[in-house]
């Protein structure tokens, strides 16, 4: 079953009935939520759509300009503005309009990412973008899939582009923990290894969405990856066990929270 597809359409990838990193994050923590999303997948939010556009603008600029165009700066509440807008859409069939402020934002993010001494080096490496990988988890026998932002031709390096508000080490650490990026990194690493790769590196490139467009490059420690691997193992086991039992629990017990060290006790 292991397979790597370099030119698979995104719609075909999403339709493949396999476990992916995004769904496993919920199966690891809340099967109730995971099942709800399985039955009624979330629609892409404006933020998600913008994120995908940034990815394509940075990693596949030629494809982006083929599928999008710079929208005219016009007032569509006026007759002249509406006519210009409609004429521009008619002249660009099957292409998506992008407002000037968004286009400028994407350009700034791309320039910052490529100019970064480390991030730019990884992004400029020869390789393939939007690589689809498929494999079977040995322990549970479940089919798995991943969509890699960029896979370099040399050394099996996965480059994953993330947008953020703050690229400082502390803020990035919070984002990695909040969105369980360790699960994604371990899952994709193991997926490539199941496809015959030996020494896999997973590199995150974080780029801020606003000026000064700061960039940070992150690689998780072996210990952190081990925690991510444990998390996705638990998720796969939960997915299998919950479907066998037809039971999808949430948080049913009383939760006792301990006071964090940074919270001062009341006097």
C-alpha positions in Angstrom: 0.0 0.0 0.0 2.8 2.6 0.6 2.7 5.1 -2.2 4.0 8.6 -3.0 2.0 10.7 -5.6 3.6 13.9 -6.7 0.8 15.4 -8.8 -2.4 14.3 -7.1 -5.2 16.9 -7.2 -6.1 18.2 -3.7 -9.7 17.2 -4.1 -8.7 13.6 -4.8 -6.3 13.6 -1.9 -9.0 14.8 0.5 -11.5 12.2 -0.8 -9.1 9.3 0.0 -10.6 7.4 3.0 -7.5 7.4 5.2 -6.5 8.8 8.6 -4.7 12.2 8.3 -2.9 14.3 10.9 -5.7 16.9 11.2 -8.3 14.4 12.2 -6.0 12.4 14.4 -5.4 15.5 16.6 -9.1 15.3 17.6 -9.1 11.5 17.9 -6.2 11.8 20.4 -8.1 14.2 22.7 -11.8 14.1 22.0 -13.4 11.3 20.0 -16.8 12.9 20.4 -15.6 16.0 18.4 -13.6 13.8 16.0 -16.7 11.7 15.1 -18.8 14.9 14.6 -16.3 16.2 12.1 -16.1 12.8 10.5 -19.9 12.8 9.9 -20.0 16.5 8.9 -16.6 17.8 7.8 -15.9 21.5 8.6 -16.2 23.9 5.7 -13.1 25.9 4.9 -13.0 29.1 6.9 -11.7 32.4 5.4 -8.6 31.9 7.5 -8.0 28.4 6.1 -8.6 29.6 2.6 -6.1 32.5 3.1 -3.6 30.0 4.6 -3.8 27.8 1.5 -3.3 30.8 -0.7 -0.2 31.8 1.2 1.2 28.3 0.8 0.6 28.3 -2.9 2.0 31.9 -3.3 5.2 31.0 -1.5 5.7 27.4 -2.7 4.0 27.4 -6.1 4.0 31.0 -7.4 3.6 30.1 -11.0 0.6 28.0 -10.2 -0.8 30.7 -8.0 -0.7 33.3 -10.8 -2.3 30.8 -13.2 -5.2 30.2 -10.8 -5.6 33.7 -9.4 -5.5 37.3 -10.6 -5.1 40.7 -9.0 -8.6 42.1 -8.5 -9.2 45.7 -9.8 -9.3 48.4 -7.2 -12.9 49.6 -7.8 -16.0 50.5 -5.8 -18.5 47.9 -6.6 -21.4 49.9 -5.2 -21.1 52.2 -8.2 -22.2 51.5 -11.8 -18.7 52.0 -13.2 -17.1 49.9 -10.4 -19.6 47.0 -11.0 -19.0 47.0 -14.7 -15.2 47.0 -14.3 -15.5 44.1 -11.7 -17.8 42.0 -13.9 -15.7 42.7 -17.0 -12.5 41.6 -15.2 -14.2 38.4 -13.9 -15.3 37.6 -17.4 -11.8 38.1 -18.7 -10.4 35.7 -16.2 -12.6 32.6 -16.3 -11.8 29.9 -13.8 -9.4 32.2 -11.9 -10.0 33.5 -8.4 -9.7 37.2 -7.7 -7.3 38.4 -4.9 -7.6 41.8 -3.4 -4.6 44.1 -3.6 -4.1 44.2 0.2 -4.0 40.4 0.3 -1.7 40.2 -2.7 0.7 42.6 -1.2 0.6 40.7 2.1 1.4 37.4 0.3 4.3 39.1 -1.5 5.8 40.4 1.7 5.5 37.0 3.4 7.1 35.3 0.5 10.0 37.8 0.3 10.6 37.5 4.0 10.6 33.7 4.0 12.9 33.4 1.0 15.3 36.1 2.4 15.7 34.3 5.7 19.2 32.7 5.9 17.8 29.3 7.1 14.2 29.3 6.0 15.1 30.6 2.5 17.7 27.9 2.1 15.1 25.2 2.8 12.4 26.7 0.7 14.8 27.1 -2.3 16.0 23.5 -2.2 15.1 21.5 -5.2 12.1 19.3 -4.6 8.4 18.7 -5.1 5.5 20.5 -3.5 2.1 19.2 -2.3 3.3 15.7 -2.2 0.7 13.1 -1.2 1.9 10.0 0.7 -0.1 6.9 1.7 0.8 4.0 4.0 -0.7 1.6 6.5 0.0 1.8 10.2 1.5 -1.5 11.3 0.0 -1.6 14.8 -3.6 -0.9 13.9 -3.7 -1.7 10.2 -5.4 1.6 9.5 -4.8 3.4 6.2 -3.0 6.7 6.6 -2.2 9.7 4.4 -0.3 13.0 4.5 0.0 16.0 2.2 3.6 17.4 2.4 4.1 21.1 1.7 7.6 20.5 0.2 9.7 17.3 0.0 13.3 18.0 -1.0 15.0 15.9 -3.6 18.1 15.6 -1.4 18.0 13.9 2.0 14.3 13.4 2.5 13.6 16.8 4.2 10.0 17.8 4.8 9.5 21.6 4.8 6.3 22.7 6.4 5.2 26.3 6.0 3.2 27.9 8.9 1.7 31.3 9.1 1.6 33.0 12.5 1.1 36.3 14.3 4.3 36.1 16.3 7.4 34.1 15.1 9.3 34.5 18.4 10.5 31.2 20.0 8.1 31.5 22.9 5.1 32.2 20.7 6.0 29.5 18.2 6.4 27.0 21.1 2.9 27.8 22.2 1.6 27.4 18.7 3.3 24.0 18.3 1.8 22.8 21.6 -1.7 24.3 21.0 -2.1 22.8 17.5 -0.1 19.6 18.3 2.3 20.0 15.5 4.5 17.3 17.1 1.8 14.8 16.1 1.9 16.0 12.5 5.8 16.0 12.4 6.0 12.4 13.7 3.1 11.2 11.6 4.6 12.5 8.3 8.1 11.4 9.3 6.9 7.8 9.8 4.8 8.0 6.6 7.9 8.8 4.6 9.9 6.0 6.4 7.1 3.6 5.5 7.7 4.6 1.9 11.3 3.7 2.0 13.0 6.8 3.3 15.7 6.3 6.0 16.8 9.6 7.5 13.9 12.0 7.5 14.0 15.6 8.7 11.0 17.7 9.5 11.5 21.5 9.3 8.9 24.1 10.2 9.2 27.6 8.6 7.1 30.1 10.5 6.4 33.5 8.9 4.4 36.3 10.4 1.3 37.6 8.7 2.1 41.3 9.4 5.1 43.6 9.3 8.0 43.1 10.0 7.2 39.6 8.6 9.6 37.9 10.9 10.6 34.3 10.2 11.7 31.5 12.5 12.8 28.0 11.5 12.0 25.1 14.0 13.0 21.5 14.3 11.5 19.4 17.1 13.7 17.4 19.4 13.7 13.6 19.3 11.9 13.7 22.6 9.2 16.0 21.2 8.8 13.8 18.2 8.4 10.8 20.5 5.6 12.5 22.3 3.9 13.3 18.9 4.3 9.7 17.9 2.7 8.5 21.1 -0.1 11.0 20.5 -0.9 9.7 17.0 -0.7 6.1 18.1 -3.3 6.9 20.8 -5.5 8.6 18.1 -5.3 5.6 15.8 -6.2 3.2 18.6 -9.1 5.5 19.7 -10.4 5.6 16.2 -10.4 1.9 15.8 -11.8 1.1 19.3 -14.5 3.7 19.2 -15.8 2.5 15.8 -15.8 -1.1 17.0 -17.7 -0.2 20.2 -19.8 2.5 18.4 -19.0 4.8 21.4 -17.4 8.2 21.0 -16.9 9.8 24.5 -16.0 13.3 25.3 -14.9 14.5 28.7 -17.3 12.7 31.0 -15.4 12.9 34.3 -14.8 15.8 36.7 -11.6 17.5 35.8 -9.3 18.8 38.6 -7.0 21.6 37.5 -3.8 22.3 39.4 -2.7 25.9 39.8 0.0 26.8 37.3 3.2 28.2 38.8 2.6 31.6 37.0 -0.8 32.1 38.8 -0.2 33.9 42.1 -2.2 32.6 45.0 -5.0 34.9 46.3 -4.4 36.5 49.8 
